[in-house]
């Protein structure tokens, strides 16, 4: 079989992390079962081909609906079209679980401080982060932007006076 052209890349360029896949394979088997390296490589190739197949069919479903973004519904429909209908409930349940975990981690993770910020606090935090990024970009020297006189922070004026 010829290598597939996937958006300008050959099949060899599209792969999955070998260590992760090996871990998944081992977790699915009893502890006393060993898997030859060739068999592991073959399983990984099968997974890549499966993903390519589902992605391609999802794209077809999406195109038929005249959409430009593949949505979860397109993937579920692709599974059905390809004859994997018996897995749709399990896949949908896994997707819903992933969504819940992702929403929970965003609410309680690094993107949140545990309490909701007001719009003013969020804007102030954003401005602080921009200032830090500018300082890093300018080698530690803060070069303030031309600010609106109503929103000038006294610390900005001190820093500007030090620079001049």
Residue pairs with C-beta under 8 A, 6 or more apart in sequence:
3 10
3 11
3 12
4 10
4 11
4 52
6 13
6 14
6 52
11 48
11 52
14 48
14 52
15 44
15 48
16 44
16 47
16 48
16 51
18 40
18 44
21 40
21 43
21 44
21 47
22 40
25 35
25 40
25 43
26 35
29 35
35 43
53 82
54 75
54 78
54 79
54 82
55 70
57 78
57 81
57 82
58 70
58 74
58 75
58 77
58 78
59 70
59 74
60 78
61 74
61 77
61 78
61 81
62 68
62 69
62 70
62 71
62 74
65 74
67 74
72 95
75 91
76 88
76 91
76 92
79 85
79 87
79 88
79 91
80 88
106 112
108 114
117 125
131 142
131 144
134 142
134 143
134 145
135 141
135 142
141 163
142 159
142 163
143 163
144 156
144 159
144 160
144 163
147 153
147 156
